Amino acid sequence: MITSIMIDNREPNHIQRADYGCPSVVTVLDSGDVWASCGDSKLLVVERKTPTDLLHSIADNRLFHQCARMKDVSPWCYVVITGQIGVNGSGYAMADGEQTQWRYDAVQGALLSMQEIGVGVLYARGDADFPAAIQRLGKRNRETLRVHPQRGTEFWSHGEAALLALPGIGEDRITAVLKHTGTPAWALSWLTVMSENGVPGIGPGVKKAIRQALKLKENEEIHVLVKEGE
């Protein structure tokens, strides 16, 4: 059960002043809209989304960044959608009663990706049902379940994420580059040296685009300096 609630001060007044059935305080939260402390000493981090805001946050890539920040705070993270996302006869998603430009399958794919990285999804019957939805989450059994997961997860390190931001380096290529170089630092060095080769799919065109993105001059390269005796 929920023992106390913290609510982000950027939430609307009707969310801040709602009755959550326990003591609550309005403050600044680093991630999520509500932090709920439970009697089992677990902390629930909840992001509230209306159907329309959910679609906007997928479009501008906020959603997965928000999920990542929530996961940094607690393993018990949820997005509560205060409304239903439907589908019309043409396959387009319906949000807040109106047709959107989103394909319903694409929205469901984004929600599945979110759940696959460990952020649960719960639907509430509007904002009025949001406090009760928090209580429903608090009453869930969080004891260890002995199961065999169907799909594993592996988080990119900050160094790997930096490499993924480079033009022409996707998830398939980064694996090959790191296998060839060993670390993100050596990978960055290798990717800026035009004379180096050895990784299929990483040719002069890709390296030239990377050098341009990093604003390297023709006579400049990035190297890793190894100090002798260390």
N, C-alpha and C positions, 0 to 999 in steps of 0.2 A: 504494500500500500504506500501511497505518497505521504510523506511526513512534512515536507516544506517545498515551496516553489520560488524560483527566481524568474522574473519576466523581464525581457529586454525593454528598455525605455523607449525604443523606437516603434514598439507595437502600438496599435491604436488603443484609445482609452477603454473601449468595451472589452478588449482582451486583458488589459492591465487590471481592470476593476472586476473582472469576472470572479465568481465563487468557485474555487478549486477544491473546496472541502478541507483545506489545511492552511496554515500560515503562509503568506506570500509577500514578496518584496519586489519592488521595481528597481532595476539597476542596469548597468551597462554589461552586456554579455559579449565575450569575445567571439562566440559562434552560436548559432541557433537562436531561437526566440524564447525558449523556455528550458530551464534546468530544473529537474525534479529529483529531489532526494527521496529515496525509498527506505522502508524499514529493514530491508536486507542489505543496507549500506551501499547499494548501487546508485549511480547517478545517471538519469535519463536526460539526453540532450535532444530537444525536439525543434524542428523547423516547421513553422506553419506556412502552408501555401494554399491560396485560392487556386482553382483550376487555371485561371488566366495567368496568374503570377507564375505558376509552375511552368507553363509554356514559354513565358518570357525568359525565365531563368535557364531553361534548356537552350533557347535561341542564343542568348548572349554568354553562354558557358558558365554562368554563375553557379548553377546547381551542383556540379561535381566539385567545384572549389569549396562551396559551402559544406558539402558532405565530407570532404577531406579535413576541413578545419574541425568539424564536429567529431570525427574519429580521433583527432589528436587529444580531445578532452575526455572522451569516454567510449568504450566499445558498444555501449547501449545507445544507439542513435536512431532517430526516426524522422521521417517527413510525414506530417499529418496534412492531408489534402482536404480542405473544408468544402467539399462539393464533389459531384461526380463528373467524370470525363466520359462522354458517350461517343457514339459513332453514328454517322448518317448512312444512307443507302449508297453514297458515293465513296465511302471509305475515309471520309474526313472526320477529324475529331471535333466533338461538340464540347465547348467549355462555357459554363455559366449561361447555358441555353442558346448559345450562338455558334454557328459554324466557324471553324478556324481554317487557316491555310495549312494546318498540320495534318499529315496522314496519321490515322489512328495507330497503325502498326509502328510508326516511328516513335510515337509517344510511349507506347507500351515497351518498345525496345529500350528507351532511355530509363524507364522505371525498372526494368529488369537489370540493366547495368548497375543502377544504384543499389539494388538489393544484392547483387553479386559481390559488391565491394563491402557489404556489411551494414548498409543503412536500410532499415525496414520502412515499409510504406503502409500507412493506415488511412482509411477514408473516414471522415466525419460528416455528419449531416448539417453542414454549414458552421459558421462561427459560433452559433449558440450551443452546438454540441462539442466544441473544442475542449472545454474544461472536463467534460465527461470522458472524452477520448483520452485525455491525459491520465485520468483515473483508471481507465481500462488498461492502459499500458502499465501503470504502476502495479496492478493486481496480477500481472502475468508471472508465471513461474520462470525464474532465471537460473535455476539449478542446471548443472552440466547435463547435456543430452549426449548419450553415446550413439553417434551416428557416423556413417561414412559419407563425407561430402561428395557430391557428383562433380563439382567443379572447384578447383583450388584457386587461390588468389595470390598474386605476387605484386607488391607495390614497387614502383620505380623509385630509385634513390634520387636525391636532389641532383646529383651529377648526371645520372641517366636522363632525368627530365630535361636538364639543360641541353643535352645532346639531341633529344627528340625535338627541341624547338628549332634546330638548324634545318635549313631547306634541304629536302631530299633524303632526310634521315627518318625513316619510319620504324615501327616496332620490329619488323623483320630485319631491316638493315642494321639496326643498333645492336642486335644480338650477334650478328656476324662481325661487326666492327670491334665489339668488346672481346669477342673470342680471339680476335687477331691481335689486339693491343693490350688487353688485360685490365685497364682501368679507364674511367672517364677522362682523366687528365691526359694519359697517353693517347687516347682516342682523339681528343681535340687536337693534339699536336699532329697526329698522323693525318687528320682530315684537312689540315691547312698546308701540307707539304705536297706540292703538285707532282714531285718525282716519285713519291711512294705509291705502291699499288699492292695488290694481293687479296683484296676483298671483292668478290663478284658483285656487280651492281653499283660499285662506287668508282666511277670513272672521273676523268678530268672535268666533265660538265658539272657533276655534283660538287666536286671540290672547289671549282671556280665560283659556284653560287654561294658556297659556305664562306669563302674568302671575301666575297662582296658583301655578304650579310654582316661579317665581322669588321668590315671596312679596313681590311689589310691592304697595304700598298704592295706593289709588285715585288719589292725586295724585302718584304717582311714575312716571317713565319712564326708560329707559336711552338716553343720547345719546352720540355720539362728539364729543369736543371737538377742534376744529381750531384750532391756534394760528396767529395771523396772522404772516406772514413766514417760516414754516417749511414 
